[in-house]
Amino acid sequence: MTANSSRLNELNASQRAAVTTLSGPLLVLAGAGTGKTRVITYRMAELIRQGVPPECILSVTFTNKAAREMQERMQHQLGKRLKYRPVISTFHAYCVRVLREEIEALGYPSKFAIYDRGDQESAARKALRDIRVPETSLRPSDLLFEISRWKTNGVLPEVARDHVEDDRGFLAAAGYRRYQSQLRAAGAVDFDDLLLLTRQLFEEVPEVLDRQQRRFEHIQIDEYQDTNELQFQIIADLVAPHRNLCVVGDDDQSIYGWRGAEVKHILGFQQQFPGAKVIRLQDNYRCTTDIIAAANQLVRNNRGRHEKTLIAHKQGQPVVFKPYPDEQAEAEGVIREIAYLTNHLNVPPRDIAILFRTNEQPRIFESELRRLRIPYVLVGGQSFFDRKEVRDVMSYLKVLAHPDDEVSLLRIINTPTRGIGETAVEKLLNRAVKSGLRFWQAIPSAVAAKEVPAKTATALANFQAMLLRYREQLQQPGASLPDLVEHLLHEIDYESEIQKQYKEPQMQLARSQVVEEFVQTLREYQRQAVRPSLQDFLEQTSLDARDDNFGEDPTAEAPAVKLMTLHSAKGLEFPRVYLVGLEEGILPHQRSVDALELSAIEEERRLAYVGVTRARDYLTISWSMSRMKWGKRRESIPSRFLAEMQEEGSGLSAEG
């Protein structure tokens, strides 16, 4: 028996069929826990064994963690080092590769900055101010929501007005134009631009698309049910010449409609790619028979889905359905049970997850966990890179890398205090806007007009000279990024900013440690990177921060109970899961109930299905018979999904 056939024998019949189908369009419907990552990596290795050059294979997924896992598994499969490797990345990382090489054709610099959410909010606020729109009429966050929606659907700023229906929409369209011109002037893009500008390049510069089409002979897409319209268009463009496209996904786990994902792409795959082969992975190796029975009973009520039924391969305890009198009793009951498991049965806290639909639900569970001294983490809380100190240091680095990045410049121009007040900055900004100049270019005329005091002008000149000096140091051969940052922080006396912001010594120490941790992050980056550079560090940080918001647990190894939303839990699994708050108005959410649209309820049902299938061995589903709403205790209606999971013949029943 050859090594190749031995490896294929590790797969079940459906997995093997998917791995050995190597040409033409292929849809692999991979139910929860059916080994989709194994199929993707085995298939990639099989393509290489059959003679496809590794560098001609593109495998795309949605998180950096998934991409890294694919790389490691494929390397293990091949058992040898390759001179070239397949391109395995997220959608956005792939688009960054294309844009770094080609974006100058659209008038952007090749070393563009990537704005994070904080940068975007600052840019949106400035855009609204420039067009004289008060925040009472349109908030920056609302403008960004509309801009993201337009970009996800491929709507460019110059035609956004054609897609509005009211006065508020016209304000948003005007804000979009100003916001985008602001980013372009700063040599920056936002996260949605990575997709939008790649698609624009493919449409407007045919030779760019031709180069990418000739580069990749085979393309694989993971989590295909999560693709939005732009991602679908990019994929369709790339595979047009050869149609060698394998997509793997599960329409029953399509839960990101609110951020642009369209389940129609996986449901309509055979119409979009005629002649496509469809293979169903239905053998579940994660959950027990009763958990899978509940999941199957639930999701079969959705009309818009591919027909499939999961088959469990292990026995276990029955699913527990448990009502409580109110939300306090629910929290107390769940946490009391967890305390018993951890204290008396030696169940590791990390094996337990409490899943909920809304961000408001965990508060009462946290109180009980603290009261009983059970360690826990709330997954999806403030990111390390969202902390003020880290954002301040990152803004310094962004300005060093991109001198025209005014959003980052305005954050640090007087942080720590250096005698450049808000009034002077406001006058300079107004002059820059009226004159069509960059911020630094507006200073000489403002000084001449005595709009800026001489003392402030001197402070500005010293600040600019310092930035220029550090920028030049970065260009020196062998420059150490972490050492440079340490020197910069010492020179500006960033410690004084911490002392100004926080009065308690303990808090000052904690925040200083955050800065030290950031410098250590830089050292780790410099140690691991093949060709370390400030530009590359900023790019990696931007992609990690956004790609990893969904589908992975940054605290997986923490010895603590996990509290997380159902959206955050997708892609994870736990030995024990408590799915709480199964009530009408919570799951399904009231917005979906009020929408009176079948598609809205079906997405909520898929969300419940995701929650159920996170449990490997034990699943408890609970709800409250009453809940405090708007200051009054009101009777709750058990979720319709409870009845669906306990339909006759399922073998599942509620605990009294």
Secondary structure by P-SEA (a helix, b strand, c coil): ccaaaaaaaaccaaaaaaaaccccbbbbbccccccaaaaaaaaaaaaaaaccccccbbbbbccaaaaaaaaaaaaaaaccccccccccccaaaaaaaaaaacccccccccbbbbbcaaaaaaaaaaaaaaaccccccccaaaaaaaaaaaaaacccccccccccccaaaaaaaaaaaaaaaaaaaaccccaaaaaaaaaaaaaccaaaaaaaaaaccbbbbcccccccaaaaaaaaaaaccccbbbbbbbccccccccccccccccccccccccbbbbbbbcccccccaaaaaaaaaaccccccccbbbbbbcbbbbcbbbbbcccaaaaaaaaaaaaaaaacccccccccbbbbbcccccaaaaaaaaaaabbbbbbcccccccccaaaaaaaaaaaaaacccaaaaaaaccccccccccaaaaaaaaaaaaaaccccccccaaaaaaccccaaaaaaaaaaaaaaaaaaaaaacccccaaaaaaaaaaaacaaaaaaaacccaaaaaaaaaaaaaaaaaaaaaaaccccccaaaaaaaaaaaaccccccccccccccbbbbbcccccccccccbbbbccccccccccccccccccaaaaaaaaaaaaaaaaccccbbbbccccccccccbbbbbcccaaaaaaacccccccccc
